[in-house]
């Protein structure tokens, strides 16, 4: 069900210094509702500090961090505006997950029933009465997300939410975030590994040493870095002219029904195949190439 669009998240000329260390330097970007935005960068690049500024937990040295045009502290109903999970450790170890959620719900003037509802959403219903001290890291990550969802917020701000999740949990998280965005929610997800979010995000904001190095659609990042898309089709001979007719595109047949393409992202290749009436057996992006673009932008090394 489509909901009213969530709030726009804005970071404007944000700088934060801790004594002699500048964690964030003149950083500006915007996160739009209805899209999943990946906030990417190496460890120590200022991602968590920026998120804490957005949530009013850290006061900027200069610049602003806004939720729906105002600082977090000025939101009239913050629990309904933003749900956040910055770490999976802020739980009383002797309290059950259900009781933890009920305490948070009561503090936010939400009904106790929300605890059971969000436990079901994150797949912890059967474990809801167990003490959190017995939880694995992946289960604590799910509980942190459940806590963020209590107020059915219009925006989600998540810091490394896939950390500790098994492959099934990561796949579930990706699907859940996409579904939230489809409902109009604003989703900002930080990570230091591009491969974890490349199947999920619409847009990327990449920082290095506290400064912005790239902001825009993921497809633009892929195209800019020469990322290769592989399409396999029994109609490859018919698809190839459509691909080569597009300016700036390289399409090289591989001899096994596959064509390796640069200059288009996977969605654009799929659309051209649809227009040409071609059956597709494979459509994939070379993940290593995306990682190389990320490393080039952040000055890292493989």
C-alpha positions, 0 to 999 in steps of 0.5 A, a space after each residue: 500500500 502506497 503511503 504518503 512520501 517520507 521526509 527528505 533528508 538533507 545534509 548541507 555543508 556539514 562539518 564536524 571536528 573532534 578536537 584535532 580530528 575532522 570527521 566530516 568536512 563540508 559535506 552536502 547531499 540529499 536523500 529523496 523519499 521512495 528511494 533506497 540510498 546507499 551511504 558508502 565509504 571506507 571505515 572511518 570515512 565519517 558515515 556514522 558521524 554524519 548519521 548521528 548529526 542527522 539524528 541530533 546525537 552529535 552537534 555539527 561544528 558547522 553546517 546543518 543536517 535536516 529531516 523534512 526541512 528541520 533539525 531532528 530536535 524540532 520534529 513534532 513527532 520524531 518516532 513517526 518521522 524517523 526510525 534509526 538503527 545505528 548499532 545492534 547493542 543498545 539492549 538490556 541483556 536480561 530483558 526479552 526482545 518483546 519487553 524491550 520493544 514494549 518499553 520503547 513503545 511506552 516511551 513513545 506513547 505507542 500501544 504495546 501491540 506494536 511490539 508483537 507487530 514489528 517482531 513479526 515483520 522482522 521474523 522474531 516472533 518465535 524468539 520474542 520472549 527470549 532474553 536478548 543476551 541469548 541472541 546472535 548478532 544477526 538476531 540483534 540486528 533484526 531487533 534493532 530494525 524492529 525498534 526502528 520500525 515501531 512508529 511506522 516512520 516515514 524515513 529509515 536511517 540504518 548503519 551497517 544493517 547487514 552486519 552479522 546477517 546470514 545470506 538468507 537474512 541479507 536477502 530478506 533485508 534487501 527485499 524489506 527495504 525495497 518494499 518500504 521504499 515502494 511505499 514512499 519511505 525514505 531509506 538511507 543505508 550506510 555500508 563500507 562494502 558496495 557489493 552488499 548494497 548494489 542489488 538494493 539501492 537506487 542512489 549512492 552517496 560515497 564519502 572518503 576522509 569525511 568529504 563527498 566524492 560521488 552522489 547520484 544514481 547507482 546506474 550513473 556510477 556504474 556507467 562512469 566506471 565502465 562496469 560490464 553488463 552480461 546478457 545471455 539470450 537465444 536471440 543474441 543476434 537480434 539483440 546486438 543491433 539494438 545495443 550497438 545503435 545506442 551511442 557510446 555503447 560497446 557490445 561484444 558477443 562472447 560466442 555462447 549466446 552472451 553479449 558483454 556490454 559497457 555504457 549501459 546499466 542492467 535496467 537499460 539492457 533489459 529494456 532494450 531486450 524487451 523492446 526488441 522482443 528478445 528472450 533473456 536467460 541471464 542479465 548480470 553486472 560484474 560485481 568486481 568492476 563496481 568494487 573497482 569504481 568504489 575503490 578508485 573513488 575513495 582512493 582505496 586498494 583491493 
